[in-house]
Amino acid sequence: MSGDSHQSIGGSYSVKTAVFEGPMGILLELVTRHQIEITAIDLSDLVSDYLKFLDEMRKLDLDVTSEFLLVAATLIQLKARALLPADADIDIDEELALMEERDRLLQRLLVCVTFRDVAAVIKHRLQETNRYVPRVSGLDQKIEAPPPEVVLPIDGVGLAEIASKVFTRGDDDLDLDHLDLHLPSVSVAIDELRVRIATELDTTFDELVEHCERPVELAAYFLALLELARWGIVGVSQPEWTGPIRVNHKEGVSAGHITSEWT
């Protein structure tokens, strides 16, 4: 047996013998299917090469170690059974027990491979769907149950009288003193962002709006940032969909001749 052993791309321990070269899992499958003679594999060299492989890794990988121990134990059992002298009187119960034990080992290997493959599929789907946003609205209007019929305890004449009273009372001039109508200007936000971005060449949107106290101010600065990005004055990126918005100044771009629809 050659002393050449390595770790494959998928993290599985690979071996190279006179009759086989490849991952340990495939070696076990071929042996159990009798496609490779078990007596042709030198288990002592296999264990020695694996110990050298662990020294080269300098860090114990539980997945690789578990796979090797499972395969090695199965190979030892199969080889010991093959080397024992054949008994003329075959005990059917003993043979059935050995076959059941072999099937149990193969079943554990199959379960291990199944969970590994399923975990890979789940990981891939999580990476592919991490940008999806679930719909939070209710059922579609077409399939919603119709509202119950409302029976009014009044006739048409009485309803007209009530409507007349509602429409004629009150003043048309609404009192808006209690409302905060001091809205920020998007054009002013554009000018402020151009000055700040010229000095802070690489920053984030959170840092640019840390002085804002109201949500409406955040909205104005966000619209101003979109306007600057449309002009090509700044570059905007968001590597992660929940991460910060990166803003960087583009050198050599002048927007002196550009007019905004917000001015």
Kinemage of the C-alpha trace (Angstrom):
@kinemage 1
@onewidth
@group {chain A} dominant
@subgroup {mainchain}
@vectorlist {calphas} color= white
{ca met a 1} P 0.000 0.000 0.000
{ca ser a 2} L 1.232 3.474 -0.877
{ca gly a 3} L 1.749 5.981 1.891
{ca asp a 4} L 0.051 8.726 -0.110
{ca ser a 5} L -3.011 10.002 1.772
{ca his a 6} L -4.779 13.336 1.612
{ca gln a 7} L -8.000 15.162 2.419
{ca ser a 8} L -10.355 15.666 -0.495
{ca ile a 9} L -12.214 18.864 -1.294
{ca gly a 10} L -15.349 17.774 0.510
{ca gly a 11} L -13.423 17.135 3.753
{ca ser a 12} L -13.543 13.310 3.482
{ca tyr a 13} L -10.405 11.305 4.202
{ca ser a 14} L -9.040 9.650 1.049
{ca val a 15} L -6.768 6.618 0.728
{ca lys a 16} L -4.670 5.130 -2.034
{ca thr a 17} L -3.989 1.399 -2.190
{ca ala a 18} L -2.989 -1.066 -4.849
{ca val a 19} L -6.647 -1.907 -5.508
{ca phe a 20} L -8.451 1.353 -4.701
{ca glu a 21} L -7.951 5.117 -4.600
{ca gly a 22} L -10.605 7.520 -3.298
{ca pro a 23} L -12.691 8.490 -0.219
{ca met a 24} L -13.113 6.075 2.680
{ca gly a 25} L -16.886 5.945 2.284
{ca ile a 26} L -16.646 4.657 -1.297
{ca leu a 27} L -14.063 2.074 -0.190
{ca leu a 28} L -16.502 0.694 2.399
{ca glu a 29} L -19.316 0.576 -0.154
{ca leu a 30} L -17.177 -1.348 -2.658
{ca val a 31} L -16.007 -3.822 -0.016
{ca thr a 32} L -19.534 -4.547 1.193
{ca arg a 33} L -20.657 -5.096 -2.399
{ca his a 34} L -17.730 -7.513 -2.928
{ca gln a 35} L -16.244 -5.392 -5.711
{ca ile a 36} L -12.908 -5.285 -3.835
{ca glu a 37} L -11.339 -8.251 -2.086
{ca ile a 38} L -11.139 -7.485 1.629
{ca thr a 39} L -7.924 -9.479 2.055
{ca ala a 40} L -6.219 -7.225 -0.520
{ca ile a 41} L -6.404 -4.227 1.848
{ca asp a 42} L -3.627 -3.833 4.418
{ca leu a 43} L -5.378 -2.388 7.472
{ca ser a 44} L -2.120 -1.697 9.338
{ca asp a 45} L -0.868 0.557 6.555
{ca leu a 46} L -4.314 2.166 6.365
{ca val a 47} L -4.205 3.086 10.069
{ca ser a 48} L -0.581 4.286 9.827
{ca asp a 49} L -1.394 6.572 6.914
{ca tyr a 50} L -4.396 7.955 8.767
{ca leu a 51} L -2.277 8.792 11.824
{ca lys a 52} L 0.166 10.636 9.550
{ca phe a 53} L -2.807 12.467 8.066
{ca leu a 54} L -3.910 13.604 11.550
{ca asp a 55} L -0.401 14.915 12.262
{ca glu a 56} L -0.480 16.946 9.049
{ca met a 57} L -3.934 18.365 9.860
{ca arg a 58} L -2.753 19.677 13.290
{ca lys a 59} L -6.422 19.973 14.204
{ca leu a 60} L -8.850 17.117 14.833
{ca asp a 61} L -11.847 17.094 12.485
{ca leu a 62} L -14.681 15.202 14.192
{ca asp a 63} L -16.488 14.487 10.916
{ca val a 64} L -13.407 12.974 9.266
{ca thr a 65} L -12.453 11.059 12.427
{ca ser a 66} L -15.955 9.624 12.885
{ca glu a 67} L -16.070 8.536 9.251
{ca phe a 68} L -12.688 6.820 9.544
{ca leu a 69} L -13.595 4.998 12.776
{ca leu a 70} L -16.867 3.741 11.299
{ca val a 71} L -15.226 2.522 8.103
{ca ala a 72} L -12.235 1.018 9.909
{ca ala a 73} L -14.453 -0.890 12.351
{ca thr a 74} L -16.534 -2.289 9.508
{ca leu a 75} L -13.457 -3.306 7.512
{ca ile a 76} L -11.921 -5.037 10.524
{ca gln a 77} L -15.109 -7.004 11.116
{ca leu a 78} L -15.408 -8.045 7.471
{ca lys a 79} L -11.750 -8.964 7.169
{ca ala a 80} L -11.779 -10.976 10.402
{ca arg a 81} L -14.785 -12.894 9.147
{ca ala a 82} L -13.079 -13.549 5.801
{ca leu a 83} L -9.847 -14.805 7.425
{ca leu a 84} L -11.556 -17.241 9.803
{ca pro a 85} L -11.594 -20.857 8.547
{ca ala a 86} L -14.877 -21.950 7.059
{ca asp a 87} L -16.912 -24.271 9.222
{ca ala a 88} L -18.510 -27.246 7.525
{ca asp a 89} L -21.466 -27.067 9.882
{ca ile a 90} L -23.038 -23.683 9.237
{ca asp a 91} L -25.141 -22.261 12.026
{ca ile a 92} L -28.073 -20.571 10.337
{ca asp a 93} L -28.890 -18.452 13.378
{ca glu a 94} L -25.296 -17.240 13.654
{ca glu a 95} L -25.121 -16.399 9.964
{ca leu a 96} L -28.386 -14.490 10.174
{ca ala a 97} L -27.091 -12.587 13.198
{ca leu a 98} L -23.900 -11.653 11.317
{ca met a 99} L -25.894 -10.511 8.307
{ca glu a 100} L -28.155 -8.467 10.549
{ca glu a 101} L -25.133 -6.843 12.185
{ca arg a 102} L -23.670 -6.007 8.783
{ca asp a 103} L -26.961 -4.502 7.644
{ca arg a 104} L -27.095 -2.454 10.834
{ca leu a 105} L -23.631 -1.017 10.142
{ca leu a 106} L -24.573 -0.172 6.575
{ca gln a 107} L -27.801 1.406 7.804
{ca arg a 108} L -25.845 3.692 10.157
{ca leu a 109} L -23.587 4.696 7.290
{ca leu a 110} L -26.612 5.396 5.085
{ca val a 111} L -28.237 7.513 7.814
{ca cys a 112} L -25.001 9.480 8.219
{ca val a 113} L -24.778 10.149 4.486
{ca thr a 114} L -28.481 11.056 4.325
{ca phe a 115} L -28.276 13.625 7.126
{ca arg a 116} L -25.103 15.090 5.630
{ca asp a 117} L -26.740 15.533 2.222
{ca val a 118} L -29.961 16.923 3.708
{ca ala a 119} L -27.950 19.413 5.776
{ca ala a 120} L -26.176 20.560 2.621
{ca val a 121} L -29.528 21.054 0.856
{ca ile a 122} L -30.961 23.017 3.795
{ca lys a 123} L -27.848 25.214 3.944
{ca his a 124} L -28.096 25.910 0.215
{ca arg a 125} L -31.793 26.818 0.462
{ca leu a 126} L -31.164 29.140 3.412
{ca gln a 127} L -28.474 30.940 1.430
{ca glu a 128} L -30.734 31.234 -1.616
{ca thr a 129} L -33.827 32.439 0.277
{ca asn a 130} L -32.276 34.811 2.831
{ca arg a 131} L -33.398 37.789 0.726
{ca tyr a 132} L -37.033 36.700 0.490
{ca val a 133} L -39.564 38.803 2.380
{ca pro a 134} L -42.740 37.022 3.507
{ca arg a 135} L -46.117 38.496 2.690
{ca val a 136} L -47.743 39.902 5.813
{ca ser a 137} L -51.122 40.874 4.347
{ca gly a 138} L -54.251 38.855 4.864
{ca leu a 139} L -56.235 36.742 2.479
{ca asp a 140} L -56.940 37.968 -1.014
{ca gln a 141} L -60.137 39.946 -1.339
{ca lys a 142} L -61.532 37.500 -3.878
{ca ile a 143} L -61.542 34.626 -1.408
{ca glu a 144} L -62.575 36.528 1.710
{ca ala a 145} L -66.001 35.799 3.107
{ca pro a 146} L -68.550 38.549 2.305
{ca pro a 147} L -69.495 40.757 5.251
{ca pro a 148} L -72.859 40.102 6.868
{ca glu a 149} L -75.807 42.137 5.683
{ca val a 150} L -76.399 45.203 7.836
{ca val a 151} L -80.003 45.933 8.736
{ca leu a 152} L -80.530 49.603 9.640
{ca pro a 153} L -83.278 50.354 12.172
{ca ile a 154} L -84.312 53.401 10.130
{ca asp a 155} L -85.949 54.152 6.806
{ca gly a 156} L -84.598 56.213 3.927
{ca val a 157} L -86.187 59.476 5.058
{ca gly a 158} L -84.708 59.237 8.527
{ca leu a 159} L -81.258 58.400 7.103
{ca ala a 160} L -81.431 61.486 4.860
{ca glu a 161} L -82.223 63.700 7.849
{ca ile a 162} L -79.242 62.340 9.795
{ca ala a 163} L -76.947 62.838 6.811
{ca ser a 164} L -78.145 66.413 6.386
{ca lys a 165} L -77.310 67.208 9.998
{ca val a 166} L -73.839 65.673 9.697
{ca phe a 167} L -72.949 67.504 6.493
{ca thr a 168} L -74.152 70.925 7.673
{ca arg a 169} L -72.582 71.077 11.135
{ca gly a 170} L -69.045 72.133 11.894
{ca asp a 171} L -66.631 74.529 10.210
{ca asp a 172} L -64.926 73.848 6.927
{ca asp a 173} L -61.674 75.357 8.206
{ca leu a 174} L -59.901 72.677 10.193
{ca asp a 175} L -57.696 73.581 13.122
{ca leu a 176} L -54.187 72.344 12.335
{ca asp a 177} L -52.349 74.050 15.172
{ca his a 178} L -51.831 70.756 16.967
{ca leu a 179} L -50.004 69.264 13.970
{ca asp a 180} L -46.276 69.615 13.390
{ca leu a 181} L -46.168 70.914 9.839
{ca his a 182} L -42.489 71.866 9.889
{ca leu a 183} L -41.359 69.338 7.303
{ca pro a 184} L -37.697 69.035 6.318
{ca ser a 185} L -36.652 70.091 2.844
{ca val a 186} L -35.201 67.442 0.543
{ca ser a 187} L -33.239 70.084 -1.365
{ca val a 188} L -31.627 71.271 1.875
{ca ala a 189} L -30.812 67.659 2.753
{ca ile a 190} L -29.176 67.240 -0.681
{ca asp a 191} L -26.935 70.254 -0.095
{ca glu a 192} L -25.968 69.064 3.393
{ca leu a 193} L -25.185 65.551 2.177
{ca arg a 194} L -23.007 66.857 -0.664
{ca val a 195} L -20.935 68.850 1.816
{ca arg a 196} L -20.573 65.980 4.286
{ca ile a 197} L -19.834 63.320 1.690
{ca ala a 198} L -17.140 65.538 0.158
{ca thr a 199} L -15.304 65.489 3.502
{ca glu a 200} L -16.235 61.952 4.586
{ca leu a 201} L -15.367 60.021 1.434
{ca asp a 202} L -16.485 56.634 2.787
{ca thr a 203} L -19.216 56.436 5.414
{ca thr a 204} L -22.599 54.877 6.168
{ca phe a 205} L -26.138 56.220 5.959
{ca asp a 206} L -26.562 55.734 9.726
{ca glu a 207} L -23.633 58.069 10.372
{ca leu a 208} L -25.008 60.667 7.966
{ca val a 209} L -28.408 60.798 9.723
{ca glu a 210} L -27.321 60.344 13.329
{ca his a 211} L -28.379 63.956 14.041
{ca cys a 212} L -31.970 63.376 12.864
{ca glu a 213} L -34.609 63.232 15.583
{ca arg a 214} L -37.790 62.502 13.607
{ca pro a 215} L -38.680 59.756 11.125
{ca val a 216} L -39.707 62.395 8.587
{ca glu a 217} L -36.144 63.766 8.649
{ca leu a 218} L -34.779 60.294 7.960
{ca ala a 219} L -37.123 60.021 4.987
{ca ala a 220} L -35.931 63.378 3.609
{ca tyr a 221} L -32.265 62.406 3.879
{ca phe a 222} L -32.941 59.029 2.305
{ca leu a 223} L -34.635 60.705 -0.674
{ca ala a 224} L -31.672 63.076 -0.905
{ca leu a 225} L -29.263 60.121 -0.941
{ca leu a 226} L -31.227 58.460 -3.739
{ca glu a 227} L -31.110 61.707 -5.718
{ca leu a 228} L -27.316 61.962 -5.322
{ca ala a 229} L -26.942 58.339 -6.376
{ca arg a 230} L -29.098 59.010 -9.444
{ca trp a 231} L -26.815 61.885 -10.389
{ca gly a 232} L -23.759 59.659 -9.978
{ca ile a 233} L -22.195 61.821 -7.274
{ca val a 234} L -22.135 59.004 -4.701
{ca gly a 235} L -21.988 55.246 -4.805
{ca val a 236} L -24.407 53.283 -2.637
{ca ser a 237} L -24.050 49.617 -1.694
{ca gln a 238} L -25.468 47.209 0.873
{ca pro a 239} L -23.479 43.929 0.949
{ca glu a 240} L -25.940 42.322 3.388
{ca trp a 241} L -29.669 42.909 3.147
{ca thr a 242} L -29.855 43.700 6.887
{ca gly a 243} L -26.471 45.411 7.031
{ca pro a 244} L -25.585 49.112 6.901
{ca ile a 245} L -25.862 51.130 3.691
{ca arg a 246} L -22.363 52.114 2.550
{ca val a 247} L -21.977 55.542 0.912
{ca asn a 248} L -18.814 56.612 -0.885
{ca his a 249} L -17.953 59.757 -2.827
{ca lys a 250} L -17.146 59.423 -6.519
{ca glu a 251} L -14.226 61.623 -7.461
{ca gly a 252} L -14.302 63.688 -10.626
{ca val a 253} L -18.121 63.823 -10.793
{ca ser a 254} L -19.664 67.279 -10.812
{ca ala a 255} L -23.373 67.999 -10.490
{ca gly a 256} L -23.263 71.776 -10.816
{ca his a 257} L -25.395 71.723 -13.961
{ca ile a 258} L -27.925 69.219 -12.628
{ca thr a 259} L -31.198 70.439 -11.206
{ca ser a 260} L -33.298 68.428 -8.798
{ca glu a 261} L -37.039 67.998 -8.914
{ca trp a 262} L -37.075 68.769 -5.179
{ca thr a 263} L -35.841 72.332 -5.607
